Structure formats: C-alpha cells, structure tokens
C-alpha cells in the first residue's frame, strides 16, 4: 500500500519534471546503433519510431531493435532512383538530384514531400511514420546539421520548421539529432565589425570563449535556428557515443555551434 505522502511526493515530482518519462535515456546508444548499421555516407537522414519502452532505459539496441527494417533493404532503397525508404519503424533518404548543380535535401524528402517531381502529390513519409505509433519513441537523425540559409531559417525557400510541428505535436519521447555542424556561408563575408570571440554556454553551469565563424552572419543565424528547432523538438548533437542538448535556458550550447568535443 502506498502512503498519501508518497503519492503527494510523486505528484510533485511530476509537476516539477513533466518530461521525466519523455527523455530518451539511451539516445547516445541509439545514435551509435544507427551509425554502425545504417550509415551510408554523411548525406543520409534516418527517422525511427519504436515502442517508447525501448527508450526508457539505458539499454543498448540489439539485433531486434529494428528487425523489420534491415540495413541492406534501407541502403538499397536510398540508392535507388527515389532516394527514399519507407519502412515499418524507419524511414530514410539521401539527396535527390534536381539537375547537375543542385539536389533536394533528404530532410525535405522526408518532412515535406517524397515525390517532388509530382507537384499534385503531397506525400509526407514522416507523418505516416508518426501515425503508426502516436506514443512511440521518435529519433530524427542527420549526420550534418540542417543547412542555414534554406532549411532551418524561418521563411527560407525550403524551410523545414513548419513540418517539424508534426514532431512538436507527437506525444511520445522524441529528439532531433545531428553529429557535425556543417558551416555554410550566408550573406556578406565582410570582416568589418566582426567580433573575434564569442562566449558560449557549455552545459548548465559553464561558459567558454570560442572563435566565431569566418562568416559571422551565418553563425548568428545558425544560433537562432538552433533555438527555433529546439522549440519544436529537443535538439541534440551526438558524436563518439556522447550527446549534448543544444539549448540550455534558452541559450545555444557552444558545442552545437562549433565542432568541438562533447
């Protein structure tokens, strides 16, 4: 029998920490599993939706973690003409060429439209995956951080932020993860009035001074985009078996702005 005091304590913990059950406790191990089994170069994007129980402990994913979506089948699909794989608990994509000079980004293919040549068909693999388990554990993994100018900036020509509202509305544990910050130049490259150093939060209680990007405007915009993404789905950078949450108390963590060690 549970005492009333114990029940009150549990109730207070729930109020103070409403996301206790929403955290993905084995996120570093899940990312290592995806990298080891599904990696096909640095342009592959993978999204999984597995039973939430598989994310509540620190257990390492085993061979049954995604048994209905074997790596060979995924790699075959993403290297086909469609560049998209739609599975039972996993979807994936690689860049789809538009012409010799440009391609549809894999995030666009999964979040916005998987058949961009057919303008009358608005097909969202992510929405279909989320509907399979509305309380499942969802991890959206891309090796490189989303592009600054077109993908993660509000109002950009291929802005992904509205599509990420699907993840915001998802009831189960979720995370958007990247491994490497891909610095892309946006706007002017002028060094006039450009600071040489910037102080960044590192975790909850520390700050560190870091150099700024060659293109300072791009860096400032990426910091803003980090907060925009995190407002919709918890944003993490994971590498070498470790993960860091990219926003602490509304401030961007420097390890998600620079490719420093985690």
C-alpha positions as CSV (number, residue, x, y, z in Angstrom):
1,X,0.0,0.0,0.0
2,X,1.3,3.4,-0.9
3,X,1.0,6.2,1.7
4,X,-0.6,9.5,0.9
5,X,2.7,11.2,1.5
6,X,4.4,9.1,-1.1
7,X,1.6,9.8,-3.6
8,X,1.9,13.5,-3.0
9,X,5.7,13.3,-3.5
10,X,5.2,11.5,-6.8
11,X,2.7,14.1,-7.9
12,X,5.0,17.0,-7.0
13,X,7.9,15.3,-9.0
14,X,5.6,15.1,-12.0
15,X,4.7,18.8,-11.8
16,X,8.4,19.8,-11.4
17,X,9.7,17.4,-14.0
18,X,6.9,16.8,-16.5
19,X,9.2,15.3,-19.1
20,X,10.8,12.6,-16.9
21,X,9.2,9.9,-19.0
22,X,9.7,11.8,-22.3
23,X,13.5,11.7,-22.1
24,X,15.3,9.2,-24.4
25,X,17.7,7.7,-21.8
26,X,19.7,5.6,-24.3
27,X,20.0,8.3,-27.1
28,X,23.8,8.0,-27.4
29,X,23.5,4.2,-27.9
30,X,20.6,4.6,-30.4
31,X,22.7,7.0,-32.5
32,X,25.7,4.7,-32.3
33,X,23.5,1.9,-33.5
34,X,22.1,3.9,-36.4
35,X,25.6,5.0,-37.4
36,X,27.0,1.5,-37.2
37,X,24.2,-0.3,-39.1
38,X,22.7,2.3,-41.5
39,X,25.3,4.8,-42.2
40,X,25.8,5.3,-46.0
41,X,27.9,8.4,-46.1
42,X,27.3,11.8,-44.5
43,X,24.2,12.7,-46.5
44,X,21.9,10.0,-45.1
45,X,18.9,11.0,-42.9
46,X,17.2,8.4,-40.8
47,X,14.0,8.7,-38.7
48,X,12.8,5.9,-36.4
49,X,9.6,5.4,-34.4
50,X,9.9,2.5,-32.0
51,X,7.9,1.5,-28.9
52,X,8.6,4.0,-26.1
53,X,9.7,1.3,-23.8
54,X,12.8,0.8,-25.9
55,X,13.9,4.4,-25.0
56,X,13.2,4.4,-21.2
57,X,16.3,2.5,-20.1
58,X,20.0,2.8,-20.9
59,X,20.0,-0.5,-22.7
60,X,21.9,-0.9,-25.9
61,X,19.8,-1.6,-29.0
62,X,20.2,-5.3,-30.2
63,X,19.5,-7.1,-33.4
64,X,15.8,-7.0,-32.8
65,X,15.7,-3.2,-32.4
66,X,14.6,-2.6,-36.0
67,X,14.2,-6.1,-37.2
68,X,11.6,-5.2,-39.9
69,X,13.9,-2.6,-41.4
70,X,17.2,-4.4,-42.2
71,X,20.2,-2.2,-43.2
72,X,20.6,-3.8,-46.6
73,X,17.0,-3.0,-47.6
74,X,17.3,0.6,-46.4
75,X,20.6,1.1,-48.3
76,X,19.2,-0.4,-51.5
77,X,16.2,2.0,-51.4
78,X,18.1,5.2,-50.7
79,X,20.5,4.4,-53.5
80,X,17.6,3.8,-56.0
81,X,16.0,6.5,-58.2
82,X,13.5,7.5,-55.5
83,X,16.3,8.0,-52.9
84,X,13.7,7.3,-50.2
85,X,13.0,4.3,-47.9
86,X,9.6,3.9,-46.2
87,X,9.6,1.1,-43.7
88,X,7.7,-0.2,-40.7
89,X,9.6,1.7,-38.0
90,X,12.2,3.6,-40.0
91,X,12.3,6.0,-42.9
92,X,15.4,7.3,-44.6
93,X,16.6,9.4,-47.6
94,X,19.6,10.6,-49.5
95,X,19.8,13.7,-51.7
96,X,17.7,13.5,-54.8
97,X,19.3,15.3,-57.8
98,X,17.3,18.1,-59.5
99,X,20.0,18.9,-62.1
100,X,23.8,18.8,-62.3
101,X,24.1,21.7,-59.9
102,X,21.5,21.1,-57.1
103,X,19.6,18.4,-55.2
104,X,16.6,18.1,-52.9
105,X,17.9,17.6,-49.4
106,X,17.0,14.4,-47.7
107,X,15.3,16.3,-44.9
108,X,13.0,17.9,-47.5
109,X,12.2,14.5,-48.9
110,X,11.1,13.0,-45.6
111,X,9.5,16.1,-44.0
112,X,7.9,17.9,-46.9
113,X,7.4,15.7,-50.0
114,X,9.0,12.5,-51.1
115,X,7.9,12.9,-54.8
116,X,8.8,16.5,-55.6
117,X,8.5,16.0,-59.3
118,X,4.8,15.4,-58.9
119,X,3.5,18.7,-57.6
120,X,0.0,17.4,-57.1
121,X,1.2,14.7,-54.7
122,X,1.9,15.9,-51.2
123,X,3.3,12.8,-49.5
124,X,5.0,13.0,-46.1
125,X,6.8,9.9,-45.0
126,X,7.3,11.4,-41.5
127,X,3.5,11.9,-40.9
128,X,2.9,8.3,-42.0
129,X,5.6,7.0,-39.7
130,X,4.3,9.0,-36.7
131,X,0.8,7.8,-37.2
132,X,2.0,4.2,-36.8
133,X,2.6,4.7,-33.1
134,X,1.4,8.1,-31.8
135,X,3.2,7.5,-28.4
136,X,6.3,5.9,-29.8
137,X,9.9,7.0,-29.4
138,X,11.0,9.1,-32.3
139,X,14.5,10.0,-33.3
140,X,15.3,12.1,-36.3
141,X,19.0,11.7,-37.2
142,X,21.0,13.6,-39.7
143,X,24.8,13.4,-39.8
144,X,25.2,17.1,-40.8
145,X,23.3,19.9,-39.2
146,X,20.5,21.3,-41.4
147,X,21.5,24.0,-43.8
148,X,21.4,27.5,-42.6
149,X,20.0,29.6,-45.4
150,X,17.2,27.5,-46.9
151,X,16.3,24.6,-44.5
152,X,16.3,25.9,-40.9
153,X,15.7,29.6,-41.3
154,X,12.1,30.8,-41.0
155,X,10.9,32.0,-44.4
156,X,13.7,30.1,-46.3
157,X,12.8,28.6,-49.7
158,X,12.9,25.1,-48.3
159,X,12.0,25.9,-44.7
160,X,11.5,22.7,-42.7
161,X,10.3,24.3,-39.5
162,X,6.6,24.1,-40.1
163,X,7.0,20.4,-40.9
164,X,8.7,19.9,-37.6
165,X,5.5,20.9,-35.9
166,X,4.5,17.3,-36.6
167,X,7.2,16.3,-34.1
168,X,6.1,19.0,-31.7
169,X,2.6,17.5,-31.6
170,X,3.9,13.9,-31.2
171,X,3.0,12.6,-27.7
172,X,5.9,10.2,-27.2
173,X,9.6,10.8,-26.5
174,X,11.4,12.5,-29.3
175,X,14.7,14.0,-30.4
176,X,16.2,15.8,-33.4
177,X,19.9,14.8,-33.6
178,X,22.9,15.8,-35.7
179,X,26.6,14.9,-35.4
180,X,28.6,17.6,-37.2
181,X,28.0,21.3,-37.6
182,X,28.2,22.0,-41.3
183,X,29.2,25.6,-41.7
184,X,27.6,27.3,-44.7
185,X,28.1,30.8,-45.7
186,X,25.1,33.1,-45.7
187,X,25.1,36.8,-46.7
188,X,28.1,39.0,-46.5
189,X,31.6,37.7,-45.8
190,X,32.9,41.1,-44.8
191,X,35.1,41.1,-41.7
192,X,34.1,44.7,-40.8
193,X,32.7,45.0,-37.3
194,X,33.1,41.2,-36.9
195,X,34.0,40.0,-33.3
196,X,36.9,37.6,-33.0
197,X,35.5,35.7,-30.0
198,X,32.1,34.8,-28.5
199,X,31.2,33.5,-25.1
200,X,29.0,30.4,-25.2
201,X,27.2,28.3,-22.6
202,X,28.7,24.8,-22.2
203,X,26.1,22.7,-20.3
204,X,24.1,24.0,-17.4
205,X,26.7,25.8,-15.4
206,X,29.8,26.6,-17.5
207,X,30.7,29.1,-20.2
208,X,33.6,29.1,-22.7
209,X,35.1,31.6,-25.1
210,X,35.2,30.4,-28.7
211,X,36.2,31.8,-32.0
212,X,33.5,32.9,-34.4
213,X,32.9,31.5,-37.9
214,X,34.6,33.2,-40.9
215,X,31.1,34.2,-41.9
216,X,29.7,35.8,-38.7
217,X,26.3,36.4,-40.2
218,X,25.9,32.6,-40.8
219,X,26.9,31.8,-37.2
220,X,24.4,34.3,-35.7
221,X,21.6,32.9,-38.0
222,X,22.5,29.3,-37.0
223,X,22.3,30.1,-33.3
224,X,18.8,31.5,-33.9
225,X,17.9,28.4,-35.9
226,X,19.1,26.1,-33.2
227,X,16.6,27.7,-30.8
228,X,13.8,27.6,-33.5
229,X,14.3,23.8,-34.0
230,X,14.6,23.1,-30.3
231,X,11.3,25.0,-29.7
232,X,9.6,22.2,-31.7
233,X,11.6,19.1,-30.8
234,X,14.5,18.6,-28.4
235,X,17.7,19.3,-30.4
236,X,20.9,17.3,-29.7
237,X,24.3,16.9,-31.1
238,X,25.7,13.3,-30.7
239,X,29.1,12.1,-31.5
240,X,31.5,9.4,-30.3
241,X,28.9,7.8,-28.0
242,X,28.0,11.1,-26.3
243,X,25.2,13.6,-26.7
244,X,24.6,17.2,-25.6
245,X,21.3,19.1,-25.5
246,X,21.7,22.1,-27.8
247,X,19.7,24.6,-25.8
248,X,20.1,25.4,-22.1
249,X,17.9,28.0,-20.5
250,X,17.1,29.5,-24.0
251,X,20.8,29.8,-24.8
252,X,22.5,27.8,-27.6
253,X,25.2,25.5,-26.3
254,X,28.5,26.2,-28.0
255,X,29.1,22.5,-28.7
256,X,26.2,22.7,-31.2
257,X,27.6,25.8,-32.8
258,X,31.2,24.6,-33.2
259,X,32.6,21.1,-33.9
260,X,34.2,20.8,-30.5
261,X,34.4,17.7,-28.4
262,X,31.3,16.7,-26.5
